[in-house]
């Protein structure tokens, strides 16, 4: 995945809003990639609880109504609040209010989402239609 991101930057002669090291750190974690997908689909802010439940349903491939994995949701929540959200906030991908535990897209969110789409092969990275 990281090589696809590097190739994208070489081809587009694009100056990254995030250093390539941060992009590699981001791409290395499945949960961070899912988090970006969830926030992209959300309309505004999400609570850390909502985010944890949604990510859990994705990871377990289980509809929310059938979700009976409280331990897994709790584990996802803890990893989000203590690891992933602070790191992504530091990178500018999200804005995370640790007091209210509310998450929203940060200033580097669109760029990060675009890199993720390129890595997945969903776009050619030019910003237009393929």
WOTAMO-V150310 format. One record per residue. N is the residue number from 0. RES is the residue in three letters. SS is DSSP state (h for helix, s for strand, l for the rest). PHI is phi in degrees with one decimal (* if undefined). PSI is psi in degrees with one decimal (999 if undefined). Layout:
n=N res=RES ss=SS phi=PHI psi=PSI
n=N res=RES ss=SS phi=PHI psi=PSI
This chain:
n=0 res=UNK ss=l phi=* psi=-43.4
n=1 res=UNK ss=h phi=-61.7 psi=-37.4
n=2 res=UNK ss=h phi=-64.0 psi=-37.9
n=3 res=UNK ss=h phi=-63.4 psi=-39.2
n=4 res=UNK ss=h phi=-65.4 psi=-43.4
n=5 res=UNK ss=h phi=-61.2 psi=-42.9
n=6 res=UNK ss=h phi=-61.6 psi=-41.5
n=7 res=UNK ss=h phi=-57.4 psi=-47.2
n=8 res=UNK ss=h phi=-66.0 psi=-38.1
n=9 res=UNK ss=h phi=-64.7 psi=-46.3
n=10 res=UNK ss=h phi=-67.6 psi=-39.1
n=11 res=UNK ss=h phi=-88.4 psi=-8.0
n=12 res=UNK ss=l phi=47.6 psi=47.9
n=13 res=UNK ss=l phi=-97.3 psi=130.1
n=14 res=UNK ss=l phi=-87.6 psi=115.0
n=15 res=UNK ss=l phi=-70.1 psi=142.1
n=16 res=UNK ss=l phi=-74.6 psi=-25.4
n=17 res=UNK ss=l phi=-114.0 psi=135.4
n=18 res=UNK ss=l phi=-59.1 psi=150.0
n=19 res=UNK ss=h phi=-57.3 psi=-30.5
n=20 res=UNK ss=h phi=-62.9 psi=-43.3
n=21 res=UNK ss=h phi=-66.6 psi=-37.7
n=22 res=UNK ss=h phi=-63.8 psi=-42.1
n=23 res=UNK ss=h phi=-61.5 psi=-41.8
n=24 res=UNK ss=h phi=-62.5 psi=-41.6
n=25 res=UNK ss=h phi=-64.2 psi=-49.5
n=26 res=UNK ss=h phi=-67.4 psi=-22.0
n=27 res=UNK ss=l phi=-67.4 psi=-20.4
n=28 res=UNK ss=l phi=-113.3 psi=117.6
n=29 res=UNK ss=h phi=-55.6 psi=-42.9
n=30 res=UNK ss=h phi=-61.7 psi=-35.0
n=31 res=UNK ss=h phi=-69.4 psi=-37.2
n=32 res=UNK ss=h phi=-67.1 psi=-41.8
n=33 res=UNK ss=h phi=-64.3 psi=-39.9
n=34 res=UNK ss=h phi=-57.9 psi=-42.9
n=35 res=UNK ss=h phi=-63.5 psi=-41.9
n=36 res=UNK ss=h phi=-61.0 psi=-43.8
n=37 res=UNK ss=h phi=-64.9 psi=-45.9
n=38 res=UNK ss=h phi=-65.7 psi=-33.5
n=39 res=UNK ss=h phi=-64.9 psi=-34.8
n=40 res=UNK ss=h phi=-83.7 psi=-17.1
n=41 res=UNK ss=l phi=-78.4 psi=153.4
n=42 res=UNK ss=l phi=-105.0 psi=88.5
n=43 res=UNK ss=l phi=97.0 psi=-144.8
n=44 res=UNK ss=l phi=-79.9 psi=154.0
n=45 res=UNK ss=s phi=-129.5 psi=146.6
n=46 res=UNK ss=s phi=-78.3 psi=158.5
n=47 res=UNK ss=h phi=-61.5 psi=-33.6
n=48 res=UNK ss=h phi=-63.6 psi=-46.7
n=49 res=UNK ss=h phi=-62.0 psi=-42.4
n=50 res=UNK ss=h phi=-63.0 psi=-44.4
n=51 res=UNK ss=h phi=-62.5 psi=-42.5
n=52 res=UNK ss=h phi=-65.8 psi=-43.3
n=53 res=UNK ss=h phi=-65.8 psi=-42.8
n=54 res=UNK ss=h phi=-64.5 psi=-39.1
n=55 res=UNK ss=h phi=-62.1 psi=-43.3
n=56 res=UNK ss=h phi=-62.7 psi=-35.3
n=57 res=UNK ss=h phi=-69.6 psi=-47.1
n=58 res=UNK ss=h phi=-63.9 psi=-38.6
n=59 res=UNK ss=h phi=-91.5 psi=-4.7
n=60 res=UNK ss=l phi=52.1 psi=48.8
n=61 res=UNK ss=l phi=-126.3 psi=130.8
n=62 res=UNK ss=l phi=-60.5 psi=146.3
n=63 res=UNK ss=h phi=-53.4 psi=-37.5
n=64 res=UNK ss=h phi=-64.8 psi=-25.8
n=65 res=UNK ss=h phi=-98.2 psi=2.7
n=66 res=UNK ss=l phi=-71.0 psi=114.3
n=67 res=UNK ss=l phi=-132.1 psi=52.1
n=68 res=UNK ss=l phi=-130.1 psi=60.1
n=69 res=UNK ss=h phi=-55.3 psi=-39.2
n=70 res=UNK ss=h phi=-63.2 psi=-41.3
n=71 res=UNK ss=h phi=-67.3 psi=-43.6
n=72 res=UNK ss=h phi=-59.4 psi=-43.4
n=73 res=UNK ss=h phi=-63.3 psi=-42.6
n=74 res=UNK ss=h phi=-62.3 psi=-42.6
n=75 res=UNK ss=h phi=-63.4 psi=-45.7
n=76 res=UNK ss=h phi=-56.8 psi=-48.7
n=77 res=UNK ss=h phi=-62.1 psi=-44.0
n=78 res=UNK ss=h phi=-66.2 psi=-34.8
n=79 res=UNK ss=h phi=-66.0 psi=-52.7
n=80 res=UNK ss=h phi=-68.3 psi=-35.0
n=81 res=UNK ss=h phi=-99.1 psi=-17.5
n=82 res=UNK ss=h phi=-125.6 psi=-66.9
n=83 res=UNK ss=h phi=-70.1 psi=-47.8
n=84 res=UNK ss=h phi=-65.0 psi=-44.9
n=85 res=UNK ss=h phi=-60.2 psi=-39.7
n=86 res=UNK ss=h phi=-66.2 psi=-45.3
n=87 res=UNK ss=h phi=-68.3 psi=-31.7
n=88 res=UNK ss=h phi=-66.8 psi=-41.6
n=89 res=UNK ss=h phi=-60.8 psi=-36.0
n=90 res=UNK ss=h phi=-79.7 psi=-12.8
n=91 res=UNK ss=l phi=86.5 psi=6.3
n=92 res=UNK ss=l phi=-73.1 psi=-38.5
n=93 res=UNK ss=s phi=-129.6 psi=163.4
n=94 res=UNK ss=s phi=-110.9 psi=125.8
n=95 res=UNK ss=s phi=-127.1 psi=117.0
n=96 res=UNK ss=s phi=-90.8 psi=102.3
n=97 res=UNK ss=l phi=-69.8 psi=-22.3
n=98 res=UNK ss=l phi=-73.4 psi=-48.1
n=99 res=UNK ss=l phi=-90.7 psi=-9.1
n=100 res=UNK ss=l phi=54.8 psi=51.4
n=101 res=UNK ss=s phi=-117.6 psi=139.0
n=102 res=UNK ss=s phi=-124.2 psi=140.6
n=103 res=UNK ss=s phi=-148.5 psi=170.7
n=104 res=UNK ss=s phi=-63.9 psi=138.2
n=105 res=UNK ss=l phi=-99.3 psi=-178.8
n=106 res=UNK ss=l phi=-63.6 psi=-26.3
n=107 res=UNK ss=l phi=-99.2 psi=11.6
n=108 res=UNK ss=h phi=-63.3 psi=-50.5
n=109 res=UNK ss=h phi=-60.0 psi=-43.0
n=110 res=UNK ss=h phi=-60.7 psi=-45.9
n=111 res=UNK ss=h phi=-63.7 psi=-41.1
n=112 res=UNK ss=h phi=-63.5 psi=-40.0
n=113 res=UNK ss=h phi=-63.7 psi=-43.3
n=114 res=UNK ss=h phi=-61.0 psi=-43.8
n=115 res=UNK ss=h phi=-61.5 psi=-41.0
n=116 res=UNK ss=h phi=-63.7 psi=-40.6
n=117 res=UNK ss=h phi=-63.9 psi=-46.0
n=118 res=UNK ss=h phi=-61.1 psi=-38.5
n=119 res=UNK ss=h phi=-77.5 psi=-10.9
n=120 res=UNK ss=l phi=81.8 psi=19.0
n=121 res=UNK ss=l phi=-83.1 psi=-15.6
n=122 res=UNK ss=l phi=-152.1 psi=164.2
n=123 res=UNK ss=l phi=-90.7 psi=-1.7
n=124 res=UNK ss=l phi=88.5 psi=0.6
n=125 res=UNK ss=l phi=-85.1 psi=-9.8
n=126 res=UNK ss=l phi=91.9 psi=-13.5
n=127 res=UNK ss=l phi=-102.0 psi=-176.2
n=128 res=UNK ss=l phi=-72.9 psi=147.1
n=129 res=UNK ss=l phi=-71.8 psi=999
